[in-house]
Amino acid sequence: MFAKPFEKPIRVWVGLGFPRQLNTVVDAYQFAIDWCGNSPEQKAAIRACRAALAGDVDAETARGVFVAFARKKDILIEDGSIPPMLGSAHPKHA
């Protein structure tokens, strides 16, 4: 199994708001497998990573599917984002 690096790493929140960087398809696959849950987005991320590892799709396709999963679960670190647990303590202004 090859590492298949992403062009740009994916950063996600884990635990109590600690960042984690996923650099490769294997990193993303392991994260999705270990994630507690069974959502359609999680299943899609796992399938996409498996397909990338098998050479059926490229790493960036798997990255896109994983990013959609992480965004849906509110764990994706995007520019200026704060940990979800801290974000919920501050009301959002419309």
Summary of the structure (lengths in Angstrom):
residues: 94
radius of gyration: 13.7
end to end distance: 46.9
largest distance: 46.9
contacts: 245
relative contact order: 0.20
helix: 46%
strand: 19%
